[in-house]
């Protein structure tokens, strides 16, 4: 049962329950413009950076909400006090998220939802490669858990605590629970892994340096993509001397009337 205060040992156990296996394959579906932005970088030095979006701007209305199941068996006064505290914290701290699919292969549904016809690509990596490519201790990695309801308190759920090194003591310090690791069951097809960074900010997007040589194992081409597009992506990718060993994979999904 969740509670207000946790020992360091309890925090470690809860956080580990959300940690992905470092060898788990992950996929990131994107349109060509976002891929090009990743390759070219966000600064004058053209250093690659991965975008993290503010969860407040996500489509899901429950994004960032505290599930009522967190308060399973709490007394009403404690529950109300905790909610008031978190309302104040949420006014200042935003979660910035990079979303990945931890599927075992490409997904037709994700091609359709997250890419434009003809110009979609998908990066294949692993959870461990993503962590090493970002090389930032303040970015944490969580498997999303899917729940039947945000309004139902009849079941129990624990949430990980986002820990950051304290400026004065150097010891890990809990900022807040990571509410963004819960989504409703209808989203379960996404099988999501999230890289999360929490900061006192309301910016819509933050960019973090990323080592593409470590990150990218393979590039999948959308089943809707024409040959000229696949050739263009290969040319632009291989222009980066660090990506000479990237694998290019045509989609296994067969679509009628493609170019």
Secondary structure, 3 states (H helix, E strand, C coil): CCCCCCCHHHHHHHHHHHCCCCCCEEEEEEEHHHHHHHHHCCCCCCCCEEEEEEHHHCCCCCCCCCCHHHHCCCCHHHHHHHHHHHHHHHHHEEEEEEEEECCCCCCHHHHHHHCCCCCEEEEEEEHHHHHHHHCCCCCEEEECEEECCCCCCCCCCCCCEEEEECCCCCCEEEEEECHHHEEEHHHHHHCEEEEEEEEECCCCEEEEECCHHHHCCEEEECCCCCHHHHHHHHHHHHCCHHHCCCEEEECCCCCCCCC
